[in-house]
Amino acid sequence: MKIPLADLRAQYKSIKKEIDRAVHGVMDSQYFILGEEVQKLERSIADFCTVKYGVGLNSGTDALILGLKALGIKEGDEVITTPFSFIATAEAVVLVGAKPVFVDIDPATYNIDHGLIEEKITGRTKAILPVHLYGLCADMDPIIRIAKKHNLKILEDCAQAIGSTYNGKKAGSFGDAGAISFFPSKNLGAFGDGGMLVTNDEAVAKLTRLLHNHGSERRYYHDAIGYNSRLDNLQAAVLNVKLKYLDRWLAGRIKNAEFFNKALSKYPVQVPVTPKGLKHTFHLYILRTPKAAALSEHLMKNGIDSRAYYPIPLHLQKCFSYLGYKKGDLPESEKASVEVLNIPVYPEMTQEMKKYIIKQIDRFFRKAG
Ligand SMILES: Cc1ncc(COP(=O)(O)O)c(C=O)c1O
C-alpha cells in the first residue's frame, strides 16, 4: 500500500465540480488581480479567525515579512522566535533588517518555551514571533503577558494552524497580527502560493494593504516603497470554495490523530500532546522516538511517506552562522530535531490506511525491540 503525507488529488476529487466552476468563473471574467474573489476571501478568513481585517498576499512568507514591516520592525531591531520551525519564520525577520533571537522550545509541545523568553529580551527587542507549530497554538497567555510588560509587538506565525484554538480563541486573533499560509499542502491550501495577514489593528491592515501593492492606494501614486505581493483572484476563488469544508477537514484530521494516539499508546513513542483548553488541528501528526530515522526508513520501505519536521533547527542552519550559535545552545530543539517523525494524518485517509500504518509501526518495534 502507498500512503503519501498528503493526498491533494483526493481532496480535489471530492469537490471538483465546485472548484472547476469557481476557476472557470475567474477565467471567464479574465479578472486576475485584486478581484472580487480576493475581497470575499479576505472577509471570510477574517471572520473565520475572528479578527477585523484580512489582507490577501502572495504567500505565508510574505505575510510574515509585510506583517513585521507593518508592525514597525526594522534594521537593528531584535525579534524573539523559535528555532524549531520552517526557515520562513526567521528568514522574514532578517529580510526586514532585524535580528532573530532564538529561544528554545518546550519539548512536550515543540512550541517556544515562554519561561525562557524574558532572559533574551534586550533594549533592542521589539517583537515576539511565536509559531503555532504542527497545528498547536503556542502558550499565548504568558507570551501576551511578557509582551505587554516589555512593550513588544506579537506577530503569530499561523502558517500551520488555521482554525486551531487556545482557550476558545482562534489562532491569529491573539497578537497584533497573524500570518497565514495557503501553500497547497497546508490545511487550507491554494492551487499555488498564497497567504494572508489577519489583524484587529486597522493601521496594521492599512499599511499591509499599501505595502502589498507597490505602496500604492491610487494607481501610479506611490506613498511608500512596497512589494508586489497580491493574492491571485484565481487562488482566492479556489480558497473560497475550500474554506466551506475546512472545519470538516480539520475534524477529520483530529479524528485520525485520536485513532493514532490510542493505537500507539502501547509503543515506545511520544504521541502529540494537546494541553487542556487547546484545539490541535494536526497539520502534521508528529511521533517522537530516538529511533525516528530507522522507523522512517522502515515506513518508507513499506510505502508510507514519513519525514522529520525539522531535521536541522534554525540556529544551526548555515545561513544563520553569522548569528554565532553553536551546537548545544538550544538543546531541546536540537534533541527534537533528531527524534520527530511525521506520519500521514490527512482527512481523506481510509480506515485501512490507518490500520496499515499501525501494522507497520508494530512490525518495526517488534523487530527493534
Ligand atoms: C511555520 C511556517 N511558517 C511560514 C511558512 C511559509 O509559508 P509559505 O510557504 O506560504 O510562504 C510555512 C510554510 O511553508 C510554515 O510552515
The ligand as an SDF file (V2000), in Angstrom:
LIG
                    3D

 16 16  0  0  0  0  0  0  0  0999 V2000
    5.7300   27.5800   10.1720 C   0  0  0  0  0  0  0  0  0  0  0  0
    5.7170   28.1610    8.7980 C   0  0  0  0  0  0  0  0  0  0  0  0
    5.9550   29.4700    8.6340 N   0  0  0  0  0  0  0  0  0  0  0  0
    5.9280   30.0420    7.4290 C   0  0  0  0  0  0  0  0  0  0  0  0
    5.6830   29.3110    6.2860 C   0  0  0  0  0  0  0  0  0  0  0  0
    5.7510   29.9850    4.9620 C   0  0  0  0  0  0  0  0  0  0  0  0
    4.5800   29.9080    4.2270 O   0  0  0  0  0  0  0  0  0  0  0  0
    4.6320   29.9240    2.6220 P   0  0  0  0  0  0  0  0  0  0  0  0
    5.1950   28.6420    2.1510 O   0  0  0  0  0  0  0  0  0  0  0  0
    3.1870   30.1250    2.2380 O   0  0  0  0  0  0  0  0  0  0  0  0
    5.4580   31.0930    2.2270 O   0  0  0  0  0  0  0  0  0  0  0  0
    5.4230   27.9320    6.4120 C   0  0  0  0  0  0  0  0  0  0  0  0
    5.0910   27.0680    5.2720 C   0  0  0  0  0  0  0  0  0  0  0  0
    5.6010   26.7320    4.3530 O   0  0  0  0  0  0  0  0  0  0  0  0
    5.4600   27.3390    7.6850 C   0  0  0  0  0  0  0  0  0  0  0  0
    5.2410   26.0320    7.8460 O   0  0  0  0  0  0  0  0  0  0  0  0
  1  2  1  0
  2  3  1  0
  2 15  2  0
  3  4  2  0
  4  5  1  0
  5  6  1  0
  5 12  2  0
  6  7  1  0
  7  8  1  0
  8  9  2  0
  8 10  1  0
  8 11  1  0
 12 13  1  0
 12 15  1  0
 13 14  2  0
 15 16  1  0
M  END
$$$$
